[in-house]
Structure formats: structure tokens, C-alpha cells
Amino acid sequence: MVSFESDYIAGAHPKVLDALLRTNLEALPGYGTDVYCERAKEKIRMACACPEAEVELLVGGTQTNAVVISSMLRDFEGVVAAETGHVSVHEAGAIEFTGHKVLAVPQKDGKIAPEVLASYLEGFYADGNHEHMVFPGMVYISHPTEYGTLYTKDELTGISEICHRFGITLYLDGARLGYGLASSASDLTLPEIARLTDVFYIGGTKVGALCGEAVVFTKKNRPAHFMTSIKKRGALLAKGRLLGVQFDALFTNDLYLEISKHAMRMAERLKEMIREAGLPFYLDSPTNQQFIIMEDEKLARFGEKIAYSFWEKTDETHTVIRLATSWSTTEEDLAALANAFAEM
């Protein structure tokens, strides 16, 4: 069985694992106060061209979203997200569990259009009963989105300006940020994302790390006593070095971007193979996640050789599945996939 199920099927990139092994017996202080965490944070600030950024290292995506959103919102506020956003659908109510509502708005290919956001916010404040409602205190977007799509510079600029106009926080979930930055379709850079958002995170779990995400507060807006908030929400590692060593390795010699580029080269090969197999795309994704429609009868045979992710049913006899490349995808993996397509 060869897996294209997700981009976190493997452990850590060898260079990250080597860094963990080399530092394994060093006696270091806990809770992210070690030299590797500090070094990783400085490298991230430099990569973002944002020397004033405040960087925090957390353990995983859901924990990061829950901690950032709940610590930045006031008790009467919720977070605006696309109907398909991760916090709206696939985080098991983690945000609502913190006492904050996810305010879902319409999407197209996983994205919130600036005009849709503006209409929602204008409509909220035009409602004479809005004092009885959950106030929008933050906008959450994913880049890449849950469908592998990307915001353009113009779109992100528009959303940023709308958030600024209404005085609310713009938060970008970058669980797969490396793959977005490495896409040939992207016109956004890491410094531009830092400039246009109030807070975002650089995903490690899906881009070469065993685990971990780097949260970047770009406007000197890190909540007070943020470490206390992390601990209160069960997301603080005593051995914070585990995160620092990994991100220090990922941001040394452009490793983060280089391994993301590899995933994108594999994704382009994957897309070509899908076209050659005559399989329809569910949508056009420019990143490492590809969504295709398959007949259920063929899918049953395909699934005997290739692990994939179920996405949704299109009708009684067809299913949308996701195939994902990553930093760990090999030529042998692609060859096995080509054989599976040929034998369906």
C-alpha cells in the first residue's frame, strides 16, 4: 500500500531528525526558553522581514487555532470563517469549546471573497439588533485553503483593508503555508503575508516537522501572558526544545522552502498523471492537494493499492477523493500511483 492520504504520513525530514538527535542529550531549560527556540524565532523574524514580530511555538494546528482565537477575542466576540474553513468543519468544535462562536460565511473554492466579507460585516452593524448577537472580532482564513487554493495578493490586501476598517483581527492559518509559498501560482511572499495579517502561523507538522507550528504576531499584538494562556489550554510543552530544534533546522539554509518546492514538483507530476488517466478534477488546486472525482466501482479497486482521503460524495455512484504530495513523496510513490491508475 502506497499512501497519498495526506501530507503528514511520514515522520520528520532527515535534517530535522538529525538536529533532534544531535541535541538530544543537551541539558536545556524547559517551556521554550532554550537557545534553539530563541534561534528559531530570530530566523523566522528574518524570513518574514518583520524584526518586531513576536513568535511563539505551539504543538499542533488545532491547539494553535484554539489558543490564538480564544486568547485574542473578547468574551462577546466570535470568529468569521468560510463555511469550509478548518475551524468551521474539521476541528470538532474546538473553537466553540473555548466559548467563542464560529461565524460561517459563504465561500468559493474554499476562499472568502473580500466583497462577501464586507457585505457580512456591513450587514451585521446595520442590523438594529446586533447588540443581541455575537460580534465578529476576527477573520480566519487558510492559505492554502482546505481545497488547496490560494489567496492572491489583491484578495489578501482587500481582506486586510476590510478588517482594518472594521477594527478586527486578521488571522491566517498556515498549516500548509510552505506549499502555498512554493506554488508557481502564488504571488504572495512570506514578508507580504506578515505585512497584511495581524497574526498567522507557519505550519511545521505538514511541512517536515514531527509536530509544531510557529505563530507570528506581526503588530506587537501578542496577548498579555500568552504562555500562561497556552498552558491553561493544555498546549504548552515542558520540553519546548522539541519545537525549537525543529524550526531552527527548518529555517536554516532555506530548508522549509526547499522541501516545499519538492512537494510542488511532485504535485505537478501528480496532476499530469490524473489528466493522463482521464479523471475529472473536482476543482483546480495549484498546491499539493489534488481533488478528483472517481466512480465508486473504480475507487474500490484503486483503494486496494493506494491510500487516499475521502472528501465528499458527488452522487450515489461517484466520490471526491483527495490525493496529497508532501516533502516525503518519492519517485517510487508516483510510479505506484501510475500503475494503480492504469489498473483501475
N, C-alpha and C positions, 0 to 999 in steps of 0.2 A: 504494500500500500504506500503510495506517494501522496504527500499532503500539500494541497494548496488551500487549506481550510482557512488560514489566517496568516497574519504577518508576525505572530508571536508563537509559532510552533517550535522554534529552536530556543536554546538557552541564551548564551551571550556570545557576541562576536569574540573570536580568539584573542584579539588585542585587549579587549575589556577583561576577559577571563584571565589573561596573563597578568594584567595590572592587579587584579584581586589576589592572585597567587603570590605575586612579588611582595605585596604589602600585608599579607595575611598575618604574619607574626609580629608586626609592629604594634607597640602599645600606644593606643591613641585615645584621647578623650571622647566621650560619647555625645549623642544628641546633635550631631552635625557641627560640633565645634572644633573638628580636627583640621589639619593643614590641607588635606585633599578636598574637603568641602569648600574651604576658602579659595583654594586654587581653581576649582571648577567654576565657582561663582564669578571669579575675575575673568576667566576665559569666556564665559557666557556673556558677561557685560561687554567685553571687547568685540565678540562676534555680532552682538546686537548694535554696536556703535552707540551704546547707551551707558556711559560711565556712571550715571547716577542711579541706574536700575538697582532694585533690591531683589535678590534672587533667593529662593527657598527651594529645598529639595524634598519632595514627598514620595511616597511609596508607590502609588498607582493612580490610574486615571479617575476612577470613581471617587476615591478618597480625596483626590485633588479637587475635583469639581465640588464635592460636598463641603470641603473645608473653605475653599475660596469663596464660593457663593454665599454660604451661610455666615461667614465672618465679615463679608463686605456689605451685606444687606441689613437694613433696619428691620425691626420686627413686623412692620406693616407692609413690607415690600416682597415682591416676587421677581422671578427672572423670566424674561421673554426669550423664547427659543422656537426654532422651527418645529413643526409637528413631528418631523422625522429626527429631530436632534437627539443625541445620545441621552441627555438628561430628561428628555420627554418620554423616551421609549424603553431604553435598554439599561437603565440604572436602578431598576427595581424600586422606584420611589425614594431613592436615597436623598434627593433634594427635599421632597415633601416631608421626609422623616426628620429633617432639621427644622421644620416649621415654616418653610417657605414654598409657595406655590410656583409651579412651572406654568407660565402663561404662553400656551402654544399658539403660534400664528401660521398662516398658510406658507407653503414652501413650493419651490420648483427645483427639481433635481437636487434636493437637499439644502438649498440655499434660501435665505430670506432676502428678498429684493428690497433695496432702500425705500422704494415708494410704498411697499407693503408695510414696512416698519413705521414710516412716517404716518401713514393712514391710521395704523393701530394706535399710536401714541396720541395723535391729534384727536381721534375718536374717544379715547379714554378721558382726556381732560375736558372734552366737550360734553361729556355725559354729566348731567346735573346731579347724578347720584354717585359720582366717583369716590366721594368720601366714604362710601359704604363698601368699597371694592378694594381688592389687593392692588397696591400701587406698583407699577413697573419701575424697579430700581436698578436693573441691569439687563443688558442684552448679551445672550450667549450665542456664539456661532462656532462651528467646527471648520477647520481648514487643514487638510482636506475634509470635506463633509463625510457623512456616513455613506454616501453614494460615490465617494472618490472624486467628487467635483471640487473645483477651486473658485474662490472669490477672486475677481480681478482687482487691480489696484483702484480702478474707478469705483467699483462696488464697495470695497472696504472703506475707501475715502468717504463715500456717500453715507455709509452706515455710521462711520466715526463722527461725521459732522452732525448727523441727526442726534446721536447720543449726547454730543456736546451741547446741542441746542436745548435738549430736554434735561440736561444735568444728570445723566445716568451713566453708569459704568459700562464700558465695552470689554467683554471678556472673550478671548479666543482660545478654544480647546485645540491644542496642537498635538494630540496623541500620535498623529502620523505626519507631523509637520515636516520632517526630513524629506518624505516622499513628495510632498507638495512643493517644497523649495527646489527639488531636483527635477521636477517635471518640465519638459520643454514647453508646456503650455502656460507655465507660470510667469507672470510679470511682476511678482512681488518678491522682495528680498527680506531677509531677517531684520535688518535695520528699519525697513519701511513698516513691517508689522509692529515692531517696537514703538515706532513713532505714532502709528494710527490707533493702537489699542491702549487701554488702561492697564490691562493685565492679560497675560497669556501664558501658556506653558509649552515647553519643548518636550515632546514625548520621547522617553527612553525605552519603555517596555516593548514597544513595537519597532524600535529602530536601534537594535543592537545591544541593549542592556538586559540583564536578568530581570530587572524591575526598576522603576523610578521615573519621575517626571520633574522637570525643573521649572518652577513657577517664576515668572519675571514680572514684577511690579514696576511699571515704566514711568510713573508720575509722582514718585515719592508718596505713594498711597497705600503702602503695606499697612494693614490694620495693626493697631497697637497690640503688643504682646501676642504676636502671631504664633510664636512657638507654643504658647500656652493654649491657644485655640486649636492648634494641630494636635496637641496631646489630649486635650479634652475630648476631641472627636476620634480618638483611637488611632491616629495616623502617624505618630511620632516613633521613629526607630531609635532604640537605645544605641545600636551600632550604626549610627548615621554615616559612618565611614563607607558602608556598603554603597551608598548613593554617591558620595563624593568621589570615591575612586573611579566609579564607572563614568561619571560625567566628565571627570578630569581626562580620562582616556578618550572619550568620545569627542571632546573638543581640543584634542591635541593633533596637530598636523591634518586638520580638516577631515578626520575620520568620519564624523557624523554625516557630512555631505557626501563623502566618497562612497560609503556603504549605501546611502540613499540612492545615489546615481546608479549603482549596480542593480538595485531593485527595480529602478525605472527602465534600465536596459532589458531586464528580464520581462518586465510588463509589456514593453513594445513587442517583444518576440511573442509573448502570450497572445496579444491582440491579433497579431498576424496569423497565428495558428487557429484562432477562433474563426477568423474570416475564411481561412482555407477550408475549415471544416463545415462551412456554410451555416453556422449557428448564429441566430439573431442576438444582437446586443439589446439589453433592456434599456440602457442609456449609454451615452458617450462619456466614459470616465477617462480623464487624462492622467490618472495616477495608478498606483499599484493594485487597486481593487477593480476587478472587472466583473460585470454582472451580465449573465447570459440567460436566455430562455431555452429550456430543454423539454422535450417530450418526456413524460414520466417513464414510459417504457424504456427509452434510451438511457434515461438518468439512472435507472436501476442497474443496468449493466455497467455504466460509467462509474457508479459508486462502488463497484466491487474492486476497482483498481485505484481510484483517485478519491481522496478525502476532500470534501468541499463544504461550504456553508450554505445551508438553506436560507433563502431570503424571504420569498413570499410566493403564494400561488397566483398565477395569472388567470387560470380557468381550471376546469376539472381534470384536464389532461396535460397541463403544462406548469412548470415551476421555474421561478427565477432562482438561480444559484449564484454564489459569489466565489470567484477564484482569485486568490491574492498571491502576489510575489512579495519577496522581502529581501533583506540583506543576505539571507542564508539560502536563497534559491540557487540551484545549480543547473548546469547544462544537462546533467543526467535526469533531473526532475522534469525539465522541459521535454526531453526525449520520451520519457514515460508518459507524459501527458499527450504528446502527439500520437503515440501508439494507442492510447485509450480512446482518443477521438476517432482514429481510423477504424477501431474495432467495435464501435457502438452499433 
